[in-house]
C-alpha cells in the first residue's frame, strides 16, 4: 500500500491498470482487481478530465421586433411572413428543399 500511495503522489493520473504495471515492474506479482480494491480502500482515484457533455453553444441572433409599439388600426397595414424554410434551392433544417 505504501508503493501505491507513493506512486499516486508522483503520478495521480494512474488508475488501477497502470498502477498494476508499475507494481509488476517493481517485482510484485499482483492482480489488477486487487490493486483496484486497495486503491478504493485507500480512497485513491485517478485524476483525469471529465467529458464536457453540456457545453452551451453560441445562441442564435435575436432580431428586434420591429412592430412593437406600432398602432395597427386597419386591414393590410402590416403583413408578416416566415421564409426560413421556403427559400427555393436552399436545403432547410428539416432536409427538404423547395
C-alpha positions in Angstrom: 0.0 0.0 0.0 3.0 2.3 0.6 4.1 1.9 -3.0 0.7 2.6 -4.3 0.4 5.8 -2.2 3.9 7.0 -3.1 3.3 6.4 -6.8 -0.1 8.1 -6.7 1.6 11.2 -5.3 4.0 11.2 -8.3 1.5 10.2 -11.0 -2.1 11.0 -9.8 -3.4 10.1 -13.3 -2.5 6.4 -12.8 -5.6 4.1 -12.5 -5.5 0.5 -11.3 -4.2 -0.8 -14.7 -1.2 1.4 -14.9 -0.6 1.1 -11.2 -0.5 -2.7 -11.6 2.1 -2.4 -14.4 4.2 -0.2 -12.2 4.0 -2.6 -9.3 4.9 -5.6 -11.5 8.0 -3.7 -12.8 8.9 -3.2 -9.1 8.8 -7.0 -8.7 5.4 -7.5 -7.1 3.1 -10.1 -8.7 -0.4 -8.6 -8.2 -3.7 -8.7 -9.9 -5.4 -5.6 -11.3 -8.6 -6.2 -9.2 -6.5 -6.4 -6.1 -4.9 -3.0 -6.9 -8.3 -1.6 -7.7 -9.6 -2.8 -4.3 -6.6 -1.4 -2.4 -6.9 1.9 -4.2 -10.6 2.0 -3.3 -9.8 1.2 0.4 -7.2 4.0 0.4 -9.6 6.4 -1.2 -7.3 6.9 -4.2 -8.8 7.7 -7.6 -7.2 8.6 -10.9 -7.3 12.2 -11.9 -8.5 12.7 -15.5 -10.5 15.3 -17.4 -14.2 14.6 -17.3 -16.2 14.6 -20.5 -17.8 18.0 -21.2 -21.2 17.0 -22.5 -23.2 20.1 -21.7 -21.3 23.0 -23.2 -23.6 25.8 -24.2 -23.1 26.9 -27.7 -23.5 30.3 -29.2 -27.1 31.3 -29.3 -29.0 32.4 -32.4 -29.1 36.0 -33.2 -32.3 37.5 -31.7 -33.7 40.1 -34.1 -35.7 43.0 -32.8 -39.5 43.0 -33.2 -40.0 46.0 -35.5 -43.7 46.2 -35.0 -43.5 46.7 -31.2 -45.3 49.9 -30.2 -46.8 50.4 -33.7 -50.6 51.1 -33.7 -52.2 48.7 -36.2 -55.7 50.0 -36.9 -56.7 48.9 -40.4 -56.5 45.7 -42.5 -53.4 45.2 -44.7 -51.5 47.8 -42.8 -48.9 45.2 -41.8 -48.0 41.9 -43.3 -45.8 39.2 -41.9 -44.2 36.1 -43.5 -41.8 33.4 -42.4 -39.5 32.4 -45.2 -37.0 30.5 -43.1 -37.9 27.1 -44.6 -39.3 28.1 -48.0 -36.2 29.6 -49.8 -36.1 27.9 -53.3 -33.0 25.9 -53.9 -31.7 26.0 -50.3 -31.9 22.9 -48.2 -33.5 23.8 -44.9 -33.1 22.5 -41.4 -35.6 19.7 -42.0 -33.7 18.3 -45.1 -36.2 19.3 -47.7 -35.6 21.8 -50.5 -38.4 23.7 -52.1 
